[in-house]
């Protein structure tokens, strides 16, 4: 093994460690964003204007602004009001909130795909809205929402690269750092792309499998 090939071992190891942070951030953002999106979709589906109007405005604003701008808004604007948080919290909460707007639309589409007769049925049984939503509507809505939800999760894994603008170490930040340190940007960034591919490709295939399966069921 020559010296040039050996030098790639610590580089790859460093990128692999950074990919663990990317996975950690991805799981945290996806989990929090999915929970928030589900709650927003359930509130929106009540049909009450007190919920629909602000949620619609929230979705309109969030989807019309690039996610990187959301991060900058949280990072630079909050301190103006005396609210100072570590960059990691700003990154996770900022991307989760932005994420929730897109996931809300996915869940809302899944809920609206359930026949309206199902809602009338649980109401006729004397079930509350939330009980009917939990026991009857959401299980059916999840079947329709899961394929696009998994595809969006794949996108979010890649969007965690935005965290690097706040100088938080993750795969993209480590790749940029190692490119400067080694003077071999092409090789390092090729490894970064390969690691992202190894993370995202199985998830993407899983989403395709779910879409084919549920299309077949329908």
N, C-alpha and C positions, 0 to 999 in steps of 0.2 A: 504493500500500500504506500503510494507516494505521499509527500507532504501536502499537496493540494487537495487530494481526496480526503486525507485525514482531517484537514481543517474544516471540512463540511460537517463533521460529526458534532462538535459543540454548537455549531450554528443550527443544525437541525434539532438538536436537543433543546436549545433555547426557544425555538419556534414552537416545538411540541409543548413545552411548559406554558407558553403564552396561549396556545390553543385551548388549554385547560381553562384559562381565565375567560376566553371567548365563550366556551360552553357554559361556564358558570353564569356569566352575564346573560347569555341567551336564555337559559332556563329561568332566571329571575325575571327578566323582562317579559318573556312569553307567558309565564305563570301569572304575574301580576296584571299584565295587559289583558289576558284572556278572562280573568276573573272580573276585571272592571268592565270589559266589553260585554260580558254576559249579563251583568247587573244593569248596564245601560240599556241593552236590548230588551230585557224583561220589563224595565220601567217604561220604555218607549211603547211597548206592545200593550200596555194598559189602555192606551188611547186617550189618556187624560192630558189636556193641554198644558197643565202645570209641569208635566214631565216631557211631553213631546217637543214643545217650543225650545226650551234650553238645550235639550239633547240634540235636536236638529241643528241649532246654531253652533253647538260645540263641534259636531261632526263636520259641518260646513267649514268652520274656521281651521280646524286641525288638518283636514285633508287638503286645504288650499295653501298650506304653509309647509315648506320642506322640513324634514325632521331635524336637520342640522340647525335650522333656525330655532326650533323648539329648544334645543339644548343651549344655544346661546342666550335665548330669552331667560331661561331658568338660571343660567350661570351668571349673567351680567345684570339682570333686572332685579332679581330677588334681593341682592345685597343693598340695592337702593332703598328698600323698605326695612332694612335692618335684619333681613333673614339670610343668615349665612350657614351653608351646609357643606359638608365635604363633597368633593367633585364626584365621588362614586355614587352618592345618594342622588345628586342632581342628574347624573347620567341614567341611572336605573329608573328613577321616577319619571324623568322627562320623556324617555323613550317609551316607558310603559303607558303613560297618558296618551302619547301620540298613537301608540299601538292600539289602544283600546277603541279609538274611533273607527279604525278599519275593521277590527274584530266585531264591534257592535253591529256594523252593517252586514257582516257574514252571518252572525246569529239572527239578526232581524230577518234576513232573507230566509233562513231555515225555519224560523217561527211562522213566517207568513206562508210558507209552502205547506204547512199543516192545514188540512181542510177546516174551515170555520165551524163545521158541525161538531168537531171535537171540543171546541170551546163551549158551545151550547150544551154539549152532553155533560161535561163536568159541572157546569153551572146548574143544570137540571137535577143533578145528584146532591146539590147543596154544598159542593166544595167551594172553598174560597179561591180567589184568583191565583194566589201564590201556591196553594196546594195543587190546584189543577195544572199550573205551569210546571211544577216539579214532577208530578206523577204521570202526567199525560202528554203535555205539549213538548217539553224539552227533550224527553227521550226520542220522540219522533223527529224533532227539529235537528237534533245532533246528527242523526243519520244523514241528513242533507247538508249540514254545515261542516261536517268533519273533513271531507276532501279539500274544499277550498281553505279550511282552517289550517290544515297541515301544510298546504302550499304557502300560505302566508307565514307560517312559522319558519319555513325555509328562507323566505325573504328577510325575516327579522334576524336570523342568524347572521346573514351577510350585512345587515344594517348595523349590527353591533360595532362594525368598523368605525362608525361615526364617533364612538366613545374616544377614539384616539385624539380627536381635536381638543379634548379636555386634558390631554397629557396623561391619560390612564393607560396603563400597559395592558394590551391584549394582542391578538395575532397581527393585526395590521400595524400597530405601533411598534411591535417587536421587529417586524419585517423592515420597516423604515429605519429603525435604529440599527439593525444588523447590516442593512445595505450601506449606510454611511460608515459604519465601523470597519467593514470588510472591503469596501470599494468594489463589491460584486453585486450590484443591484439586480441584474437580470437573473442570476442564479438564486439569490435569496427570495426575490418576489415570485419566481417560478415555484419555489418550495411553498411559499405562502398560499399561492393559488391552488397547489396540489392538496394542501391540508384542508382548505376551505371546501374543495371538491369532495374530499373523503368524508367530510362532515355532512355536507348538504345533499350529495347524490343519493344516499340511502333514504333520507327523509323525503326527497322528491319522488323517488320510486314508490315509497309507501303511500304518498298522496295519490299517485297515479293508480295504484292498486285499489285504494279505497273508492276512487271515482269510478273505476270499471266495475267494481263489485256492487256498489249501490245503484249504478245505472242498470246493471243486470237485474237487480232485485225489483226495480221499478218496471 
